[in-house]
Amino acid sequence: MLMLACAVIGPAAVVGGALRSDGGRDKQIDDNTRRIEALEAKDLAKSDILQKIDGRTIRIETKLEMMVPAKEAVR
């Protein structure tokens, strides 16, 4: 009887541990998914800001380039 109990309890503990750890994996996957989505949102916001800065920089450079030939023509 003791042998039978040991034969059943061992595999039951392994299966129970696997099921318990699977729940932990689901939680970890959900947490990682949430964190990735948050990082992607931050990246999108930064990209938008950088595009606006690039546009302003291009306009400033164009104005500066237009001013340089005017100064050279005066000489």
C-alpha positions in Angstrom: 0.0 0.0 0.0 2.9 2.4 0.9 4.5 1.6 -2.5 1.3 2.4 -4.3 0.9 5.7 -2.4 4.5 6.7 -3.3 3.9 5.7 -6.9 0.9 8.0 -7.1 2.1 11.0 -5.0 5.3 11.5 -6.9 3.8 11.9 -10.4 0.9 13.9 -8.9 3.4 16.3 -7.3 5.2 16.7 -10.7 2.0 17.4 -12.6 0.7 19.8 -9.9 4.0 21.7 -9.9 3.8 22.0 -13.7 0.3 23.3 -13.6 1.2 25.8 -10.9 4.2 27.1 -12.8 2.2 27.4 -16.0 0.0 29.9 -14.2 3.1 31.8 -13.4 4.2 31.8 -17.0 0.8 33.2 -18.1 1.2 36.0 -15.6 4.8 36.7 -16.8 3.6 36.8 -20.4 0.8 39.2 -19.6 3.2 41.4 -17.7 5.7 41.4 -20.5 3.0 42.2 -23.0 1.9 45.1 -21.0 5.4 46.4 -20.6 6.1 46.0 -24.4 2.9 47.9 -25.2 3.9 50.7 -22.9 7.4 50.9 -24.4 5.9 51.0 -27.9 3.6 53.9 -27.0 6.6 55.8 -25.5 8.6 55.2 -28.7 5.7 56.4 -30.9 5.5 59.6 -28.8 9.2 60.2 -29.1 9.1 59.6 -32.8 6.4 62.2 -33.3 8.4 64.7 -31.3 11.6 64.0 -33.3 9.7 64.4 -36.6 8.5 67.9 -35.4 12.0 68.8 -34.4 13.4 67.7 -37.8 10.8 69.8 -39.6 11.8 72.9 -37.5 15.5 72.2 -38.0 15.0 72.0 -41.8 13.1 75.3 -41.9 15.8 77.0 -39.8 18.6 75.7 -42.0 16.8 76.8 -45.1 16.4 80.3 -43.7 20.1 80.4 -42.7 21.1 79.3 -46.2 19.0 82.0 -47.7 20.7 84.6 -45.5 24.2 83.6 -46.4 24.1 84.4 -50.1 22.5 87.8 -49.3 25.5 88.7 -47.2 27.9 87.6 -49.9 26.2 89.7 -52.5 26.6 92.8 -50.4 30.4 92.4 -50.4 
